[in-house]
Amino acid sequence: MIFLLASVSMMYFGLVTEKEKEAIKYKNLMKLGLLKKEFSTIHYKNIAILMYVPFIIAAIFLFMQKWILISKLNLNYSKVTTISFIIFLVLQTIGYLITVKNYKKSILNIIK
């Protein structure tokens, strides 16, 4: 849980420190004809990749560990593993939505 919160806040603060450069880039693209809808699509995809790729890699390791525990040690924690995965997925998604909303608003404020 603490690792999840730390990783989301580190990603958010990384985005915040780069927002000036990103705002200049998007401002120039909007001068060339980039629509706000297209900006939103690019924005959502970029942040989703940034936030969900580490989560997916961690999930792969989690389910590999589950398989090892079941096959080698005859320990079955499937229910706990699945519930934990769902909880962390929900928390990651909440962090993603908060980050996307705040970051998009700050970029658009700089551009205007």
CYANA upper distance limits for C-alpha pairs under 8 A (distance plus 0.5 A):
  1 MET  CA      5 LEU  CA      6.86
  1 MET  CA     88 PHE  CA      8.15
  2 ILE  CA      6 ALA  CA      6.51
  3 PHE  CA      7 SER  CA      6.50
  4 LEU  CA      8 VAL  CA      6.70
  4 LEU  CA     88 PHE  CA      8.18
  4 LEU  CA     92 GLN  CA      7.87
  5 LEU  CA      9 SER  CA      6.62
  6 ALA  CA     10 MET  CA      6.52
  7 SER  CA     11 MET  CA      6.64
  8 VAL  CA     12 TYR  CA      6.61
  8 VAL  CA     51 MET  CA      7.90
  8 VAL  CA     92 GLN  CA      8.13
  8 VAL  CA     95 GLY  CA      6.92
  8 VAL  CA     96 TYR  CA      8.37
  9 SER  CA     13 PHE  CA      6.56
 10 MET  CA     14 GLY  CA      6.53
 11 MET  CA     15 LEU  CA      6.71
 11 MET  CA     50 LEU  CA      8.30
 11 MET  CA     51 MET  CA      7.89
 12 TYR  CA     16 VAL  CA      6.69
 12 TYR  CA     99 THR  CA      6.76
 13 PHE  CA     17 THR  CA      6.66
 14 GLY  CA     18 GLU  CA      6.96
 15 LEU  CA     19 LYS  CA      6.52
 15 LEU  CA    103 TYR  CA      7.97
 16 VAL  CA    103 TYR  CA      7.67
 18 GLU  CA     22 GLU  CA      6.82
 19 LYS  CA     23 ALA  CA      6.33
 19 LYS  CA    103 TYR  CA      8.38
 19 LYS  CA    106 SER  CA      8.32
 19 LYS  CA    107 ILE  CA      6.92
 20 GLU  CA     24 ILE  CA      6.86
 20 GLU  CA    107 ILE  CA      8.27
 20 GLU  CA    110 ILE  CA      8.17
 21 LYS  CA     25 LYS  CA      6.78
 22 GLU  CA     26 TYR  CA      6.59
 22 GLU  CA    107 ILE  CA      7.94
 23 ALA  CA     27 LYS  CA      6.36
 23 ALA  CA    107 ILE  CA      5.89
 23 ALA  CA    108 LEU  CA      8.04
 23 ALA  CA    110 ILE  CA      6.83
 23 ALA  CA    111 ILE  CA      6.42
 24 ILE  CA     28 ASN  CA      6.70
 24 ILE  CA    111 ILE  CA      7.86
 25 LYS  CA     29 LEU  CA      6.78
 26 TYR  CA     30 MET  CA      6.50
 26 TYR  CA     39 PHE  CA      8.08
 26 TYR  CA    111 ILE  CA      8.22
 27 LYS  CA     31 LYS  CA      6.83
 27 LYS  CA    111 ILE  CA      6.23
 28 ASN  CA     32 LEU  CA      6.99
 29 LEU  CA     33 GLY  CA      6.99
 29 LEU  CA     34 LEU  CA      6.00
 30 MET  CA     34 LEU  CA      4.79
 30 MET  CA     35 LEU  CA      6.96
 30 MET  CA     36 LYS  CA      8.48
 34 LEU  CA     38 GLU  CA      6.82
 34 LEU  CA     39 PHE  CA      7.22
 35 LEU  CA     39 PHE  CA      6.66
 36 LYS  CA     40 SER  CA      6.58
 37 LYS  CA     41 THR  CA      6.80
 38 GLU  CA     42 ILE  CA      6.71
 39 PHE  CA     43 HIS  CA      6.41
 40 SER  CA     44 TYR  CA      6.48
 40 SER  CA    104 LYS  CA      8.24
 41 THR  CA     45 LYS  CA      6.71
 42 ILE  CA     46 ASN  CA      6.59
 43 HIS  CA     47 ILE  CA      6.80
 43 HIS  CA    100 VAL  CA      8.23
 43 HIS  CA    104 LYS  CA      7.90
 44 TYR  CA     48 ALA  CA      6.47
 44 TYR  CA    100 VAL  CA      7.17
 45 LYS  CA     49 ILE  CA      6.65
 46 ASN  CA     50 LEU  CA      6.75
 47 ILE  CA     51 MET  CA      6.54
 47 ILE  CA     96 TYR  CA      8.13
 47 ILE  CA    100 VAL  CA      7.49
 48 ALA  CA     52 TYR  CA      6.13
 48 ALA  CA     53 VAL  CA      8.44
 48 ALA  CA     96 TYR  CA      7.65
 49 ILE  CA     53 VAL  CA      6.13
 50 LEU  CA     54 PRO  CA      8.11
 51 MET  CA     55 PHE  CA      7.46
 51 MET  CA     92 GLN  CA      8.44
 51 MET  CA     96 TYR  CA      7.46
 52 TYR  CA     56 ILE  CA      6.48
 52 TYR  CA     92 GLN  CA      8.46
 53 VAL  CA     57 ILE  CA      6.75
 54 PRO  CA     58 ALA  CA      6.64
 55 PHE  CA     59 ALA  CA      6.62
 56 ILE  CA     60 ILE  CA      6.71
 57 ILE  CA     61 PHE  CA      6.94
 58 ALA  CA     62 LEU  CA      6.62
 59 ALA  CA     63 PHE  CA      6.68
 59 ALA  CA     85 PHE  CA      7.86
 60 ILE  CA     64 MET  CA      6.60
 61 PHE  CA     65 GLN  CA      6.59
 62 LEU  CA     66 LYS  CA      6.77
 62 LEU  CA     81 THR  CA      8.26
 63 PHE  CA     67 TRP  CA      6.67
 63 PHE  CA     81 THR  CA      8.40
 64 MET  CA     68 ILE  CA      6.77
 65 GLN  CA     69 LEU  CA      6.64
 66 LYS  CA     70 ILE  CA      6.72
 66 LYS  CA     76 ASN  CA      8.04
 66 LYS  CA     77 TYR  CA      7.45
 66 LYS  CA     78 SER  CA      7.50
 66 LYS  CA     81 THR  CA      7.91
 67 TRP  CA     71 SER  CA      6.50
 68 ILE  CA     72 LYS  CA      6.02
 68 ILE  CA     73 LEU  CA      7.75
 69 LEU  CA     73 LEU  CA      5.63
 69 LEU  CA     74 ASN  CA      6.70
 69 LEU  CA     75 LEU  CA      5.75
 69 LEU  CA     76 ASN  CA      7.18
 69 LEU  CA     77 TYR  CA      8.48
 70 ILE  CA     74 ASN  CA      5.18
 70 ILE  CA     75 LEU  CA      5.43
 70 ILE  CA     76 ASN  CA      5.75
 70 ILE  CA     77 TYR  CA      8.39
 71 SER  CA     75 LEU  CA      8.38
 77 TYR  CA     81 THR  CA      6.45
 78 SER  CA     82 THR  CA      6.49
 79 LYS  CA     83 ILE  CA      6.62
 80 VAL  CA     84 SER  CA      6.48
 81 THR  CA     85 PHE  CA      6.54
 82 THR  CA     86 ILE  CA      6.71
 83 ILE  CA     87 ILE  CA      6.69
 84 SER  CA     88 PHE  CA      6.63
 85 PHE  CA     89 LEU  CA      6.52
 86 ILE  CA     90 VAL  CA      6.69
 87 ILE  CA     91 LEU  CA      6.74
 88 PHE  CA     92 GLN  CA      6.41
 89 LEU  CA     93 THR  CA      6.58
 90 VAL  CA     94 ILE  CA      6.71
 91 LEU  CA     95 GLY  CA      6.70
 92 GLN  CA     96 TYR  CA      6.57
 93 THR  CA     97 LEU  CA      6.63
 94 ILE  CA     98 ILE  CA      6.73
 95 GLY  CA     99 THR  CA      6.52
 96 TYR  CA    100 VAL  CA      6.49
 97 LEU  CA    101 LYS  CA      6.61
 98 ILE  CA    102 ASN  CA      6.69
 99 THR  CA    103 TYR  CA      6.33
100 VAL  CA    104 LYS  CA      6.34
101 LYS  CA    105 LYS  CA      6.68
102 ASN  CA    106 SER  CA      6.69
103 TYR  CA    107 ILE  CA      6.65
104 LYS  CA    108 LEU  CA      6.62
105 LYS  CA    109 ASN  CA      6.61
106 SER  CA    110 ILE  CA      6.81
107 ILE  CA    111 ILE  CA      6.74
108 LEU  CA    112 LYS  CA      6.76
